[in-house]
Amino acid sequence: MFCPFCRHSDSRVVDSRVTDDGTAIRRRRSCPECGRRFTTLETASISVVKRSGVTEPFSRAKVISGVRKACQGRPVDEDALALLAQRVEDDLRAGGCSEISSQDVGLAVLEPLRELDDVAYLRFASVYRSFETLADFEAEIALQRVEHDLQRDSREEPAKP
């Protein structure tokens, strides 16, 4: 690690701490040449490969931006969007891959978004699952109705004789 002050090619780690829920390490360093101290932040990065082949770092802000469009006019607040983006990032990190396609990021958004808002889910899914006809929408709506009925039935108590 080069010293940002004198550009000396070595530094000594004085202190290390885990930050951001264990996804980063903050290191306090000291330069043996000039004696000044500085801080570094180490994170494991996820790269997103876009359809064009361009690679860029994963961005929660981009996830939030895309989901916000699907949630336009829906009763979804910013905190819920931030939690969704965090969940998507956590799921992607749990997959263990350092490089993931933008299509896979979009697909990772679907389940948390379905739990958040049905209409926003349909809007988002129509793009990432490439709905082309009304039948595609109808099939997805029918599937959602079946899942809602199953969830409702499992919450209801059995009738007492």
C-alpha positions as CSV (number, residue, x, y, z in Angstrom):
1,M,0.0,0.0,0.0
2,F,1.5,3.3,-1.1
3,C,1.5,6.2,1.4
4,P,-0.9,8.8,0.0
5,F,1.4,11.6,1.4
6,C,5.0,10.6,0.4
7,R,4.3,7.7,-2.0
8,H,6.5,5.4,0.0
9,S,5.8,1.8,-1.2
10,D,5.3,0.3,2.3
11,S,3.0,0.9,5.2
12,R,2.3,-0.8,8.6
13,V,-1.2,-1.8,9.7
14,V,-1.8,-0.2,13.1
15,D,-5.4,-1.3,13.6
16,S,-8.1,-3.4,11.7
17,R,-11.8,-3.4,12.3
18,V,-14.7,-5.1,10.6
19,T,-17.3,-2.7,9.3
20,D,-20.6,-2.7,7.2
21,D,-22.0,-5.8,8.8
22,G,-18.8,-7.8,8.0
23,T,-18.6,-6.9,4.3
24,A,-15.6,-4.6,4.7
25,I,-12.4,-4.1,6.8
26,R,-11.2,-0.7,7.9
27,R,-7.5,-0.6,8.4
28,R,-5.5,2.2,10.1
29,R,-2.0,2.4,8.6
30,S,1.2,4.2,9.4
31,C,3.9,5.1,6.9
32,P,7.5,4.3,8.2
33,E,9.0,7.0,5.9
34,C,7.0,10.1,6.8
35,G,5.3,8.9,10.0
36,R,1.8,10.0,8.9
37,R,-1.3,7.8,9.3
38,F,-4.1,7.1,6.9
39,T,-7.1,4.8,6.7
40,T,-8.0,2.2,4.0
41,L,-11.2,0.3,3.4
42,E,-11.1,-3.1,1.9
43,T,-14.2,-4.7,0.4
44,A,-14.9,-7.8,-1.7
45,S,-16.4,-6.5,-4.9
46,I,-19.1,-8.0,-7.2
47,S,-18.7,-7.2,-10.9
48,V,-21.8,-7.0,-13.1
49,V,-21.4,-8.0,-16.7
50,K,-23.9,-6.1,-18.9
51,R,-25.4,-7.4,-22.1
52,S,-22.9,-5.3,-24.1
53,G,-20.0,-7.1,-22.4
54,V,-19.0,-4.1,-20.3
55,T,-18.2,-4.9,-16.7
56,E,-18.9,-2.5,-13.8
57,P,-19.1,-2.8,-10.0
58,F,-22.4,-3.9,-8.4
59,S,-24.4,-0.9,-7.3
60,R,-27.2,-0.9,-4.8
61,A,-28.2,2.5,-6.1
62,K,-28.8,1.1,-9.5
63,V,-31.0,-1.7,-8.1
64,I,-33.0,0.9,-6.1
65,S,-33.3,3.1,-9.2
66,G,-34.7,0.2,-11.3
67,V,-37.1,-1.0,-8.7
68,R,-38.2,2.5,-7.9
69,K,-39.5,2.8,-11.5
70,A,-41.5,-0.4,-11.1
71,C,-42.9,1.0,-7.8
72,Q,-43.9,4.3,-9.2
73,G,-47.3,5.2,-7.9
74,R,-47.3,2.3,-5.4
75,P,-47.2,2.6,-1.6
76,V,-43.5,1.6,-1.3
77,D,-41.2,3.8,0.7
78,E,-37.4,4.4,0.4
79,D,-36.6,2.3,3.4
80,A,-38.3,-0.7,1.9
81,L,-36.3,-0.1,-1.4
82,A,-33.0,0.1,0.5
83,L,-33.8,-3.1,2.4
84,L,-34.6,-4.8,-0.9
85,A,-31.3,-3.7,-2.4
86,Q,-29.4,-4.9,0.6
87,R,-31.2,-8.3,0.4
88,V,-30.4,-8.6,-3.3
89,E,-26.7,-7.8,-2.6
90,D,-26.6,-10.3,0.3
91,D,-28.1,-13.0,-1.9
92,L,-25.7,-12.3,-4.7
93,R,-22.7,-12.4,-2.3
94,A,-24.0,-15.7,-0.9
95,G,-23.8,-17.2,-4.4
96,G,-20.1,-17.0,-4.1
97,C,-19.5,-15.5,-7.6
98,S,-17.4,-12.4,-8.1
99,E,-18.9,-11.8,-11.5
100,I,-22.6,-11.9,-12.3
101,S,-24.7,-11.0,-15.3
102,S,-27.0,-8.0,-15.2
103,Q,-29.8,-10.5,-16.1
104,D,-29.0,-12.5,-13.0
105,V,-29.2,-9.3,-10.9
106,G,-32.6,-8.5,-12.3
107,L,-33.8,-12.1,-11.6
108,A,-32.5,-11.8,-8.0
109,V,-34.7,-8.7,-7.5
110,L,-37.9,-10.6,-8.4
111,E,-38.6,-12.6,-5.2
112,P,-38.0,-9.8,-2.7
113,L,-40.0,-7.5,-5.0
114,R,-42.9,-10.0,-5.1
115,E,-43.0,-10.0,-1.3
116,L,-42.9,-6.2,-1.3
117,D,-45.6,-5.3,-3.9
118,D,-47.5,-7.5,-6.4
119,V,-48.0,-4.8,-9.0
120,A,-44.4,-3.6,-8.9
121,Y,-43.3,-7.2,-9.2
122,L,-45.4,-7.7,-12.4
123,R,-44.0,-4.5,-13.9
124,F,-40.4,-5.6,-13.2
125,A,-41.0,-9.2,-14.2
126,S,-42.4,-8.2,-17.5
127,V,-39.0,-6.8,-18.4
128,Y,-36.7,-9.4,-16.9
129,R,-38.8,-12.4,-18.0
130,S,-39.4,-10.8,-21.4
131,F,-43.2,-10.9,-21.4
132,E,-44.3,-10.5,-25.0
133,T,-48.1,-11.2,-24.9
134,L,-51.1,-10.7,-22.6
135,A,-51.0,-14.5,-22.1
136,D,-47.6,-14.0,-20.4
137,F,-49.1,-11.5,-17.9
138,E,-52.2,-13.7,-17.4
139,A,-50.1,-16.8,-16.6
140,E,-48.0,-14.8,-14.1
141,I,-51.1,-13.3,-12.5
142,A,-52.7,-16.8,-12.2
143,L,-49.5,-18.1,-10.6
144,Q,-49.5,-15.3,-8.1
145,R,-53.2,-15.9,-7.2
146,V,-52.4,-19.6,-6.5
147,E,-49.5,-18.6,-4.3
148,H,-51.6,-16.1,-2.4
149,D,-54.4,-18.7,-1.9
150,L,-51.8,-21.2,-0.5
151,Q,-50.4,-18.6,1.8
152,R,-53.9,-17.6,3.0
153,D,-54.9,-21.2,3.6
154,S,-51.7,-22.0,5.6
155,R,-52.4,-19.0,7.9
156,E,-56.0,-19.9,8.6
157,E,-56.6,-22.2,11.5
158,P,-58.4,-25.5,10.8
159,A,-62.1,-25.4,11.6
160,K,-63.0,-26.9,15.0
161,P,-65.6,-29.7,15.0
